[in-house]
Amino acid sequence: MHKPVLLKELIDSIDVKKSGTYLDVTLGGGGHSLQIIERLRGNGNLVVMDVNKKALENFKEMLIEEGFKEKDSSFTKGKVQVTLVNENFRHLDEVLKNIKIKEFNGIIADLGLSTDQIYQVEGISYLKNTELDMRLDDRLGVKASDLLNALYKTELENMFKNLADIKFEKELVRKIIEYRKTRPFKTTKQLKHLIQEVVPLYKRKGTHKNPEAKVFQALRIAVNDEIGALKSFLPLAFEALAQEGILSVISFHSGEDRIVKNFIRDMEEKGQIEIVEKLIKPSQLEINTNPRSSSARLRVMRKL
């Protein structure tokens, strides 16, 4: 079962008002959105977005179990309304035009993946042998295997260096290019075995710890253009906030966190926001019960 990371800290940060309007742009397993719904009363509104259709289908079932009634793409319970949108948050401006909501009291983004997505989207997990796909949105054309089979040496090296936080990218890329000369990459097993050749068990310490997770993460970020999407999203989110509205973002990768930190710093220098929480990390207790939370970083800003 999926455990939302920094659940209390994230929901507390946006200070949910009973009749407020809120936006979760990364629904995932739905844990954060369910907590917002619990705090909404009166004429409260929640819009949830995800690029992954399955995530929305799962959440739809949760809402029905909670007593919500479906009408078009929205669900209502009393005067509380929840709207589901299958779209990437990089297109937030277009989404808002379609749903005719101009501003939000709070917006949240959790840039990690839910446990459901890790195991339901082929290629995301290195723990099972599936097609090397990794597309969270099946409308995308390029799969992870396509990148491994087609990118040039320097492109592969830059991808792994910038997105995987590893120090063995040159050796890995050399192995990839050598391997694909004889057969194309198709499955997670092929890539996993290659990583194990480059970083055998006795080398797995420090920056070489858990190399499969880091390499697979880099490919997933590249396939779904998650860095590009984040850069597009942040200014759109700022524009969509009401005055005194709050934007809270959880990141799991140093590159993502750097983008969020720099955006917040730039907006603060312009006098357009104030930093509510500079940086929140999981407690040791949360890390002990959910090791995947260890790299999570939460940053919070308020629009002035």
Secondary structure as UniProt FT lines:
FT   TURN            5..6
FT   HELIX           7..13
FT   TURN            14..15
FT   TURN            18..19
FT   STRAND          21..24
FT   TURN            28..29
FT   HELIX           31..39
FT   TURN            42..43
FT   STRAND          45..50
FT   HELIX           53..65
FT   TURN            66..67
FT   STRAND          69..71
FT   TURN            72..73
FT   STRAND          74..77
FT   TURN            78..79
FT   STRAND          80..86
FT   HELIX           89..91
FT   HELIX           92..99
FT   STRAND          104..110
FT   HELIX           115..120
FT   TURN            122..123
FT   TURN            126..127
FT   TURN            138..139
FT   HELIX           144..150
FT   HELIX           153..163
FT   HELIX           169..180
FT   TURN            181..182
FT   HELIX           188..198
FT   HELIX           201..203
FT   HELIX           206..208
FT   HELIX           211..223
FT   TURN            224..225
FT   HELIX           226..240
FT   STRAND          241..251
FT   HELIX           254..269
FT   TURN            270..271
FT   STRAND          273..280
FT   HELIX           284..289
FT   HELIX           291..295
FT   STRAND          297..303
//
